[in-house]
Amino acid sequence: MINRSLPYFFEDRTGHYHNSEFDEVYDRMFLRVARPPAHQAAHFADTTLMVYDTGRRSPSNQRHSRPPAREPSVILEFGPNGALGTISFVGSSVSMPMGQYLRKTSLFAGSRSLSRKFTGSNGEEYRWIYRGVKEHEWSCVDSRDYVVAHYTLRPPEKPAYNTSGNMFTIYEPFTHMAVEILSSLTIMRHIAATKY
């Protein structure tokens, strides 16, 4: 049987894990990772990130200039000096330590382990791997080692033509988990960037 489903291809506008918009190239979904808006900043630490399902594309002349009109779907509160903190799923009011949500895949892995697993809202286990699949910076696989999502940064030497060249792909059967996949990827990229 031929799989005719089309993956969701998100362009990561900036390539920065702490401030970017993810626009699906066929306009099916729009996600954003950003710091808390100014009117909420006093309630959160400087290290807090919010993940939004924005529902629509931002006009190019207003990108990053105004906060999303929606409440965040997930709040990522990182600790001081790059430490992991708390992940909060706003709709379900579930909060837990990031280290408990995104667990190391090996008992002997250091605190900076770039292979970690999480249990999705569907009860299945997923694992992020850093540079484990050719041409992907990050790959998310299920318990059968099928790739469900991957993230690729444009190499600096490669030219970009009217696009950032940074791509986040989620395969169609897993798009209902897009916010939690992006949230877990954001934590993984934070771990890699801060050498936590």
C-alpha positions in Angstrom: 0.0 0.0 0.0 1.3 3.4 -0.9 1.4 6.1 1.8 -0.1 9.2 0.2 0.0 11.4 3.2 2.1 14.6 3.0 4.3 15.5 5.9 4.0 18.9 7.5 7.0 21.0 6.4 7.6 23.9 8.8 10.0 26.6 7.9 11.9 27.8 11.0 12.2 31.5 10.2 15.2 32.3 12.4 16.9 29.0 13.3 17.1 30.2 17.0 15.5 27.8 19.5 14.4 30.7 21.8 12.6 32.9 19.3 11.2 31.7 16.0 8.1 31.1 14.0 7.3 27.8 12.3 5.1 28.3 9.3 3.9 25.2 7.5 4.7 25.7 3.8 1.2 24.6 2.7 -0.5 26.9 5.4 -1.9 24.0 7.4 -0.4 24.9 10.8 1.6 27.7 12.4 3.6 27.5 15.5 5.8 30.0 17.4 8.4 29.8 20.2 9.0 33.2 22.0 9.7 34.9 25.2 6.7 35.9 27.3 5.0 39.1 26.0 5.7 42.3 27.8 2.4 42.4 29.7 3.3 38.9 31.2 7.0 39.3 31.5 6.9 40.3 35.2 5.3 36.9 36.1 8.1 34.8 34.5 11.9 34.5 34.6 14.0 35.8 31.8 14.7 32.2 30.9 11.1 31.3 30.1 9.9 30.4 26.6 6.3 29.9 25.4 5.2 27.6 22.6 2.1 28.8 20.7 -0.2 27.2 18.2 -0.9 30.6 16.5 -3.5 29.3 14.1 -2.4 31.7 11.3 0.7 33.1 9.7 2.0 36.4 10.9 2.4 39.1 8.2 6.1 39.4 7.3 6.2 43.1 8.4 5.0 42.2 11.9 7.0 39.1 12.7 8.3 39.1 16.2 7.1 42.7 16.7 3.9 41.8 18.6 2.9 39.0 20.9 0.5 36.3 19.7 -3.1 37.0 20.3 -3.5 33.5 21.9 -2.5 32.0 25.1 0.5 29.7 24.9 0.0 25.9 24.7 3.2 25.1 26.6 5.4 27.1 29.0 9.0 26.2 29.3 10.6 27.7 32.4 14.3 27.0 32.3 16.5 27.3 35.4 19.4 29.6 36.0 22.7 29.1 34.1 21.1 26.9 31.5 19.6 24.3 33.9 16.5 22.5 33.1 13.4 23.7 34.8 9.7 23.0 34.4 7.4 22.2 31.4 3.7 23.2 31.8 1.0 22.1 29.4 -1.5 25.0 29.7 -4.6 23.3 28.4 -4.3 20.3 30.7 -2.8 22.1 33.7 0.0 19.5 33.8 3.4 20.6 35.0 6.5 18.6 35.6 10.3 18.9 35.8 11.9 18.9 32.3 14.3 16.2 33.4 11.3 13.9 34.3 9.4 14.8 31.1 12.5 14.3 28.8 14.5 11.5 30.3 18.0 10.4 29.4 18.0 7.2 27.3 20.9 5.7 29.2 21.7 5.4 32.8 25.3 6.3 32.1 24.5 9.4 30.0 25.8 12.7 31.4 23.5 15.6 32.2 24.2 16.9 28.6 22.8 13.8 27.0 21.6 14.6 23.4 19.5 11.4 23.3 16.4 11.7 25.4 12.9 10.2 25.4 9.5 11.4 26.4 6.0 9.9 26.6 3.6 11.6 24.3 0.0 12.5 25.0 -1.0 9.4 23.1 0.9 7.2 25.7 3.6 6.2 23.2 7.3 6.7 23.9 9.4 8.9 21.5 13.1 9.6 21.5 15.2 12.5 20.2 18.5 11.8 18.6 21.2 14.4 17.7 22.7 13.8 14.3 21.7 10.2 14.4 20.1 10.2 10.9 22.0 11.4 7.9 21.2 15.0 6.9 19.1 15.7 10.0 20.3 17.8 12.9 17.7 16.2 15.2 15.4 13.2 14.6 12.5 12.1 16.7 11.7 8.4 16.5 9.0 6.2 18.0 9.5 2.9 19.9 9.9 1.0 16.6 12.6 3.5 15.5 10.4 5.0 12.8 11.2 8.7 12.2 8.1 10.8 13.2 9.8 14.2 13.0 13.1 15.8 12.2 14.8 19.2 12.2 17.5 20.4 9.9 19.4 23.7 10.1 20.7 25.3 6.9 24.4 25.0 6.7 26.0 28.5 6.9 27.8 28.0 3.6 24.6 27.2 1.8 22.8 30.2 0.3 19.2 30.9 1.2 16.8 32.2 -1.5 13.7 33.9 0.0 13.6 31.3 2.7 15.6 30.5 5.9 16.5 27.0 4.8 15.8 25.7 8.3 13.1 22.9 8.2 11.1 21.2 10.9 9.2 18.2 9.5 6.4 16.2 11.2 5.0 13.2 9.5 1.2 13.4 9.0 0.1 10.7 11.6 1.8 12.7 14.3 0.7 16.3 13.5 -1.8 16.2 16.4 1.3 16.2 18.6 3.0 19.1 16.9 3.1 21.4 19.9 4.6 18.7 22.2 7.1 17.6 19.6 8.2 21.2 19.1 8.4 21.8 22.9 10.5 18.7 23.4 12.8 19.7 20.5 13.1 23.2 22.0 14.3 21.6 25.3 16.8 19.4 23.4 18.2 22.4 21.5 18.5 24.3 24.8 20.5 21.4 26.3 22.8 21.3 23.2 23.2 25.1 23.2 23.9 25.6 26.9 25.9 22.4 27.3 23.8 21.6 30.4 
